[in-house]
Amino acid sequence: MSHVDQAPERPISPAGRRTNGAWTVVGVLLGIGIVVPLLVFLYDQEDPTLWGFPFYYWFQFMLIPIVSALTFIAFRISVKALAKDREDIGLRGHADGKDER
């Protein structure tokens, strides 16, 4: 029988894992950016046109900055949530040792 060393459990503060809501928001924001382009029935039409471009073209081009903004927002939320999670288990806020201000 082999013996597996388990990592010692680190104490988590009573307020630990308060960032679950933040991670849920990150998942929803990223999920929107993934699911909406897959719902082809939303933009499978030619009208209305914009500067001569059918709807299915300009809708997809419009999604690029929107999904980029959602991804950036999700990233910023995740950075703050990760720093909070790290502090809750007794590590520095950021892996590089620098505090973001």
N, C-alpha and C positions, 0 to 999 in steps of 0.2 A: 504494500500500500504506500502510495507516495504522499508526502506531506507538502501541502501548499501553504506558503507563508501569505497570510493576508495582511494587507496594509492596515496599520493601526487607524482606527476611526478617529477622525478629527472632530472636535466638538463644534457643533453648529449652534449659533446663538439662537435664542428663542424667536428672534425676528428673521431667522434664516429662511431662505427660499421665498422671500417676499417678492421675488422678481418673476414668479410664474406668470403674472399678468403681462409683464413686459415681453416675455418670450412668446406668449400667446398672440400679442399684437404683432410681433415680428413674423410669426407664422402666417397670420391672416394677411398681412401686407404682401408677403412673398407669394402666398397662395393666389391672391388676386392677379398678380402679374403672370402667374403660370396658367391659371384656369381661363381667364377672360379670352386670351388669344385662341384657346382651344375650342371655344364655343362659337363655331363658325356660323351657326344660324343667326347670331347677333348681327353679323355684317355681310351676309350672303345676299347682297342686292346691289343694284347699280345706282339707284336713286336714293338720296339726293347727290348731285354732283357738286364738286367744289373745284372751280377753275378748270372744268373739263375732266377732272378725275372722278371715276366712279367711286361710290361710297366705300366699297370693299378695299380700295387702295388707300384712300386718305384716312379711313378709320384705323387701319393698321399702322400707318405712319404717325398718326396722332397718339397711338399707344406707346410708341418708343419713348418720348419724353415723360409720359405719365408713369410708365413702369420703371423708368430710370429714377424718377423722383421717389416712388414708393420703395424701391430697393435702397436708395440712399437713406431714407428715413428709417427703414428697418435696420440698416447697418448702424446708424447712430444710436438707436435704441438698444441694439445688441451690445454695443461697446459699453454703454452705461450699465446694462444689466450684468454683463460679464464682470465688470469691475466690482459691482455690488456683491455678486456671488463669491468672487475671490476674497473680498474683505470679510464676508460672513464666515469663511472657513479658515481665516487667519493668514491669508496670503496678501501680498501687496495688491493694490488696486489694479495695476496693469502688469502684464508679464515682463515688460522691459524695465519695470521699477520706477517709471515716471508717472506722476499723477497728471491727469488731464485737467486743465483749468480753462 
